[in-house]
Amino acid sequence: MKRTIVDRTKKTVVDRTADIPAPDNIQIERHVPIPPPRRGRRQRWPLIDMQVGESIEVLQIEADRVRTAAWNTTQRYGYQFTTRKTDKGVRIWRTA
């Protein structure tokens, strides 16, 4: 079976033969559990799992990103965070 692949970065069209399973290769299975749905992206920092008084330290290069993530967590869940510069980067504490 042929399929057409459009490469938008190069603005080209490529025809490739795909190994698409034929209907006789497909197996019907029963009692396979459905995994829980994933909502949103996987979080990079464990801000939601932090308890009051706990902290994490990130490199300076990630400081703006973790501050933005903390602000989003505050808006979504009502948690409070504070950040301070350290020798290695930035440390963020959950305060409420």
PyMOL commands that set and color helices and strands:
alter all, ss='L'
color gray80, all
select helices_A, chain A and resi 23-25+60-77
alter helices_A, ss='H'
color red, helices_A
select strands_A, chain A and resi 2-7+12-17+55-59+81-85+89-94
alter strands_A, ss='S'
color yellow, strands_A
deselect
rebuild
show_as cartoon
